[in-house]
Amino acid sequence: MSTISREEVAHLARLARLEVTDDELDAFAGQLDVILESMKTLAEVNTDGVQPTSHAVPLVNVFREDQPQPSLSREAALSGGPDTFEDRFRVPRILDEEA
């Protein structure tokens, strides 16, 4: 038995301004049913005494300290591009008007 109807899925799609086909309505209704059933299962879990957290395990900063290091020269960096002009990468124009 479906807990969410095609009409409800169509309504949600309209609210989200999504255009969906009839086949997608059927597929999404089934997928949303699975999600809703999973949420019901989670709602049954006893969480008394469990502190709310944003992560299941403690987080630690895994980044290294910033340390200046030698990097590529401008010429070496530009040598990896297919075309350069005036110390820049040259790329095809994608807009018709100037910025």
ABEGO torsion letter per residue (X at the ends): XBABBAAAAAAAAAAAGBBBBAAAAAAAAAAAAAAAAAAAAAAABBABGBBBBABABBBBBABBBBBBBBBBBAAAAAAABABBBGGBBBBBBABABBX
